[in-house]
Amino acid sequence: MTILILGSGGREHAFAWKIAQSPLTSKLFVAPGNSGTNEIAENVAINVNDFEAIKALVIKEGIKMVVVGPEDPLVNGIHDYFLNDEQLKHVAVIGPQKAAAELEGSKEFAKEFLMRHNIPTAAYQSFDHTNVEDGHKFLESLNPPYVLKADGLAAGKGVVILENLEEAKLELSEMLLDSKFGDASSKVVIEEFLDGIELSCFVLSDGKSYKILPTAKDYKRIGEGDTGLNTGGMGAVSPVPFATPEFLEKIEQRVVIPTIEGLKKDNLPYVGFVFIGLIKVGDDPFVIEYNVRMGDPETEVVLPRIKSDLVPVLSAMANGQLDAVELEFDERAATTVMTVSGGYPEAYEKGKEITGLENIEGSIPFHAGAKNVDGKIVTSGGRVLAMTSYGETYQEAIKKSYQNIEKLHFDKINYRKDIGFDL
């Protein structure tokens, strides 16, 4: 089978790494890809939102399956584009249709879905530029800290948590009146703050049945001890040590099943990955957010723990036969540590040569913001490379990731030295 993966990050390198291992994969393309995918697949310089160019490639190369990595093309309706095209409708697209992708495309849509289907989540209200004062009053009714979320897609940076009421009011005004996050913050969801520890649950869906993948926990803040600005993710651990069998059962019964049933009841066709961002409050799971694709860098620890061939699983999802599939998981822990460009998540420089990759032993370096220029691998983004390792315990795995990062060099390299610190 000829397969196309859309995207260019560490998540897509991890997908390419896993899919390339399948004997069912005859040819693998990644658009646009990076220096890591370039070694195991054919990169094609196509933007993930250029549906016409993607169509031309699919027809030219006889591609039978498209695995959508990032959220943008899903929210923009790539699955619908394929279904509505006579030449493309037979091609399997892994990722939900536009209507269901609103679960990530709009925080308000997601909150309404959660409330409608009695799935545990924080109390909230939504505001736009017409009722900023009402938003200020609602903030006054809450206890700090205050959680403000841009309604639309803001590349993982549209959530602000503030301790001070006046700062929260000012932030709300900036988001709604000054377009702090562009169109994404034309509407803002204000939520009550839930105090607990976060984790991520990943679910495969064919629209009817589901399979749950290993849990993971990622680390979003740039600074040690979870301080500083939000990033796209600085590292991840799987499985999550505090996710006991009893807690996992609660997640399945209270969150996963009502989510899949809710999608059916609301007539939201869903073939793809459901990422459920959770927080454990006491002994109970609450939903923070939905994403309609795999997370990054969680993919870099979840996919390596799937022992089964991924291609038949993806085919079963596309054909509505997921319930016939058995998944086998690696019992070992997997961890990843993200190396980033100096200055990230604010201004940073690109084009720095990466050296030492040939010295890495016993870890998998998943390339993210890196590309091949004249035979040299150079930085091309804020998050540069995710170092993934296995271990009998997550402590053992994390130690291996750090040992291999020590062998890696590029100008102003930065990474968190405390991934897993809170476990």
C-alpha positions in Angstrom: 0.0 0.0 0.0 1.2 3.5 -0.9 0.7 5.8 2.1 1.0 9.6 2.6 1.5 11.3 6.0 0.7 15.0 6.2 2.9 17.1 8.5 6.5 18.0 9.3 7.1 17.5 13.1 8.3 14.9 15.5 4.8 13.4 15.5 5.0 12.8 11.8 8.5 11.4 12.0 7.2 8.9 14.6 4.3 7.9 12.4 6.7 7.5 9.4 9.1 5.4 11.6 6.2 3.1 12.7 4.4 2.9 9.3 7.7 2.2 7.4 8.2 -0.9 9.6 5.0 -2.5 8.1 5.4 -5.2 5.4 2.2 -3.8 4.0 3.8 -0.4 3.2 5.1 -0.4 -0.4 5.9 3.3 -0.7 5.7 6.1 1.9 5.4 9.8 1.3 5.5 12.6 3.8 4.4 16.2 3.0 6.3 18.3 3.7 8.3 16.1 6.1 11.6 16.9 7.7 15.2 15.6 7.8 14.1 12.5 9.8 11.3 11.5 7.5 13.6 12.1 4.6 15.7 9.1 5.7 12.8 6.6 5.7 10.3 8.0 3.2 10.0 10.4 0.3 9.4 14.0 1.3 7.2 16.1 -0.9 7.3 19.9 -0.6 3.5 20.4 -0.3 1.8 22.5 2.4 -0.7 20.5 4.5 -3.5 22.9 3.6 -2.9 22.8 -0.1 -5.6 20.3 -0.9 -5.3 20.7 -4.7 -1.6 19.8 -4.6 -2.3 16.9 -2.2 -5.0 15.6 -4.7 -2.5 15.7 -7.6 0.1 13.8 -5.6 -2.5 11.1 -4.4 -3.6 10.5 -8.0 -0.1 10.6 -9.5 1.3 8.1 -7.0 -1.7 5.9 -6.5 -1.8 6.7 -2.8 -4.4 4.5 -0.9 -4.2 6.1 2.6 -3.6 9.6 3.9 -2.7 9.9 7.6 -3.3 13.5 8.8 -0.8 14.6 11.5 -1.7 18.2 12.5 -5.1 19.7 13.3 -5.2 22.5 10.7 -6.1 20.4 7.6 -8.7 18.5 9.6 -10.4 21.7 10.9 -10.2 23.0 7.3 -12.1 19.9 6.0 -9.5 17.7 4.2 -11.5 14.5 4.9 -14.7 16.1 3.5 -12.7 17.3 0.5 -11.7 13.7 -0.3 -15.2 12.3 0.3 -16.7 14.9 -2.1 -14.3 14.2 -4.9 -15.0 11.3 -7.4 -11.3 10.6 -7.9 -10.5 10.7 -4.1 -13.5 9.2 -2.3 -12.0 5.7 -2.3 -8.8 6.9 -0.5 -8.7 6.2 3.2 -8.3 9.4 5.3 -7.2 8.9 8.9 -8.6 12.0 10.7 -12.2 13.1 11.4 -14.5 15.1 9.1 -14.8 18.9 9.5 -17.9 18.8 11.7 -16.2 16.6 14.3 -12.9 18.4 14.0 -14.7 21.4 15.7 -14.0 19.5 18.9 -10.5 21.0 18.6 -11.3 23.9 16.3 -13.6 25.6 18.9 -13.2 25.4 22.6 -16.8 26.5 23.0 -18.1 23.7 20.7 -16.1 21.2 22.8 -17.5 22.5 26.1 -21.0 22.3 24.8 -20.4 18.7 23.6 -19.0 17.8 27.1 -22.0 19.3 28.9 -24.5 17.8 26.5 -23.1 14.3 27.1 -22.6 14.7 30.8 -18.8 14.2 30.6 -17.0 15.7 33.6 -15.3 19.0 32.9 -14.8 22.4 34.5 -17.7 25.0 34.7 -17.3 27.7 32.1 -18.8 30.6 30.2 -18.0 32.1 26.7 -17.6 35.8 25.8 -16.9 37.9 22.7 -16.2 41.6 22.0 -19.8 42.5 22.7 -19.9 41.4 26.3 -16.4 42.0 27.7 -17.9 43.6 30.8 -19.9 40.4 31.5 -16.7 38.5 31.2 -15.1 40.8 33.8 -18.1 40.1 36.1 -17.8 36.3 35.6 -14.1 36.5 36.5 -15.1 38.3 39.7 -17.3 35.4 40.6 -14.5 32.9 40.4 -11.7 32.0 42.7 -8.1 32.4 41.4 -6.3 31.2 39.4 -8.3 32.3 36.3 -8.2 30.2 33.1 -8.8 32.0 29.8 -8.9 30.0 26.5 -8.9 31.4 23.0 -11.8 29.6 21.3 -10.0 28.8 18.0 -6.7 27.2 17.0 -3.7 29.1 18.5 -0.9 26.5 18.0 -1.1 25.3 21.6 -0.5 28.8 23.0 -4.0 30.2 23.4 -4.5 29.2 27.0 -3.6 31.7 29.8 -3.7 31.0 33.5 -3.4 34.0 35.8 -3.4 34.4 39.6 -4.4 38.1 39.7 -8.0 39.2 39.0 -7.0 42.6 37.4 -4.4 40.9 35.1 -7.1 38.4 34.1 -9.5 41.2 33.2 -6.8 42.9 31.2 -5.9 39.7 29.4 -9.6 39.1 28.5 -9.8 42.6 27.0 -6.6 42.1 25.1 -7.8 38.7 23.7 -11.2 40.0 22.7 -10.6 43.7 21.8 -7.0 43.7 20.6 -7.0 40.2 18.9 -4.1 39.0 21.0 -4.3 35.6 19.3 -5.8 36.8 16.0 -9.1 35.3 15.0 -8.6 32.5 17.5 -9.5 34.8 20.3 -12.5 36.5 18.7 -14.3 34.4 21.3 -12.9 33.4 24.7 -13.9 30.6 27.1 -13.4 31.3 30.8 -13.2 28.2 33.0 -13.1 27.4 36.7 -9.6 26.2 37.6 -9.2 22.5 38.4 -6.4 21.6 40.7 -4.8 18.3 39.9 -2.2 16.5 37.8 -2.7 16.2 34.0 -2.4 13.3 31.6 -3.4 12.5 28.1 -5.6 9.6 26.9 -5.5 8.5 23.2 -8.4 6.7 21.5 -8.7 5.2 18.1 -12.2 5.4 16.5 -13.7 4.0 13.4 -16.9 5.9 14.1 -18.6 3.0 15.8 -16.1 1.2 18.1 -12.9 2.3 19.8 -9.5 1.2 21.1 -7.6 2.9 23.9 -3.8 3.5 23.4 -1.3 3.8 26.3 -1.6 7.0 28.4 1.0 9.6 28.4 1.9 12.8 30.3 3.5 15.8 28.5 5.2 18.9 29.9 4.1 22.1 28.3 6.0 24.8 30.1 9.5 26.0 28.9 11.0 26.1 32.4 12.0 23.5 35.0 9.3 22.8 37.6 6.6 23.7 35.0 7.3 27.4 35.0 7.5 30.0 32.3 5.7 30.2 28.9 3.6 27.5 27.3 5.2 25.6 24.5 4.1 22.9 22.0 5.5 20.4 24.5 9.0 19.8 26.1 8.8 16.1 26.8 6.6 13.2 27.6 6.3 10.0 29.6 4.3 6.8 29.0 2.7 5.0 30.8 1.6 7.5 33.5 2.6 6.0 36.9 -0.4 7.4 38.8 -3.0 6.1 36.2 -3.9 3.0 38.2 -6.2 0.3 36.7 -9.1 1.7 38.8 -8.5 5.2 37.5 -8.2 4.0 33.9 -11.5 2.2 34.3 -13.1 5.6 35.4 -11.6 7.3 32.3 -13.1 4.6 30.0 -16.5 4.6 31.7 -17.0 8.3 32.3 -15.1 9.9 29.5 -14.2 7.6 26.6 -17.5 5.7 26.1 -19.6 8.9 26.5 -17.3 10.6 24.0 -17.7 7.9 21.3 -21.4 7.6 22.0 -21.8 11.4 21.9 -20.1 11.5 18.5 -22.6 9.0 17.2 -25.6 10.7 18.8 -24.6 14.1 17.3 -24.0 12.5 13.9 -20.3 13.5 13.9 -18.5 10.9 11.7 -15.1 10.1 13.3 -12.4 8.0 11.8 -9.1 8.9 13.5 -7.4 9.6 16.8 -9.2 11.3 19.7 -6.8 13.0 22.1 -8.4 13.6 25.4 -6.6 16.0 27.7 -7.4 15.0 31.3 -6.8 16.3 34.8 -6.9 14.0 37.8 -8.7 15.9 40.6 -8.6 13.7 43.7 -9.4 10.3 42.2 -11.6 11.5 39.4 -10.9 12.4 35.8 -12.1 15.7 34.2 -11.7 16.7 30.6 -9.6 19.8 29.9 -9.7 19.6 26.1 -10.1 17.5 23.0 -7.7 17.3 20.1 -8.7 15.6 16.9 -5.2 14.1 16.2 -2.3 12.6 18.1 -0.4 15.0 20.5 3.2 16.0 20.0 5.5 15.0 21.8 3.2 12.3 23.2 3.1 10.5 19.8 6.9 10.0 20.2 6.3 7.9 23.4 2.9 6.3 22.5 3.6 4.9 19.0 6.9 3.2 20.1 4.9 1.3 22.8 2.6 -0.2 20.2 4.0 -3.6 19.3 1.3 -4.4 16.6 1.7 -3.4 13.0 0.0 0.0 12.7 -1.1 -0.3 9.0 -3.7 -3.0 9.4 -5.0 -1.0 12.5 -5.4 2.1 10.4 -7.0 0.1 7.6 -9.5 -1.3 10.1 -10.3 2.2 11.3 -11.0 3.4 7.7 -13.2 0.3 7.0 -15.3 0.4 10.2 -13.8 -2.9 11.5 -11.7 -1.6 14.4 -13.5 -4.0 16.8 -11.9 -7.0 15.0 -8.4 -5.7 15.7 -6.3 -6.8 18.7 -3.6 -4.3 19.9 -0.4 -5.4 21.6 1.6 -3.0 23.7 5.2 -3.0 25.0 5.3 -3.2 28.8 8.4 -1.1 29.0 8.2 2.7 29.7 9.0 5.2 27.0 10.1 8.8 27.5 11.0 11.6 25.3 12.9 14.9 25.9 12.5 17.7 23.4 15.5 19.8 22.5 14.6 23.3 21.4 16.1 26.4 19.8 17.5 29.0 22.2 14.8 31.7 22.8 11.9 29.4 22.0 8.9 29.8 22.5 9.7 33.4 21.8 12.0 34.7 19.0 14.7 32.2 18.0 17.2 31.7 15.2 17.1 28.9 12.5 19.7 27.3 10.3 22.0 26.0 13.1 23.8 22.8 12.2 23.0 19.8 14.3 25.9 17.4 15.0 26.3 14.2 17.0 23.3 12.3 15.7 25.6 9.5 14.6 26.8 9.0 18.2 23.3 8.2 19.6 22.9 4.7 21.0 19.8 3.0 22.4 17.5 6.0 21.8 15.3 7.0 18.8 15.9 10.6 17.8 12.7 11.9 16.2 13.3 15.0 14.1 10.9 17.9 14.5 12.1 21.3 13.5 15.0 20.1 11.4 15.7 19.9 7.7 18.4 18.7 5.4 20.3 21.5 3.6 23.2 20.5 1.3 23.8 17.3 3.2 23.8 19.0 6.6 21.0 18.7 9.1 20.1 22.2 10.4 17.4 23.6 12.8 14.3 24.9 11.1 11.9 25.4 14.0 11.5 26.0 17.7 11.2 22.4 18.8 14.1 20.7 17.0 14.4 17.0 18.0 12.7 14.6 20.4 15.0 12.0 22.1 12.9 8.9 22.8 14.1 5.9 24.9 12.7 2.7 26.5 13.4 1.5 30.0 12.0 -0.9 32.5 11.0 2.2 34.5 10.4 5.7 33.3 13.4 6.8 35.4 15.7 4.4 33.5 14.2 5.6 30.1 14.6 9.3 30.9 18.2 8.8 32.0 19.0 7.2 28.6 17.3 10.1 26.8 19.4 12.6 28.7 22.6 10.6 28.1 22.0 10.7 24.4 21.1 14.4 24.4 24.6 15.1 25.9 26.0 13.8 22.6 23.9 16.2 20.5 25.0 19.7 19.6 23.6 22.8 18.0 24.1 26.5 18.8 22.0 27.6 21.8 20.5 24.1 22.4 18.0 24.1 25.2 15.9 21.4 27.0 14.3 20.8 30.3 16.4 18.7 32.7 13.4 17.7 34.9 11.0 15.7 32.7 9.1 13.3 35.0 10.0 15.4 38.0 6.4 15.4 39.4 5.8 11.7 39.2 
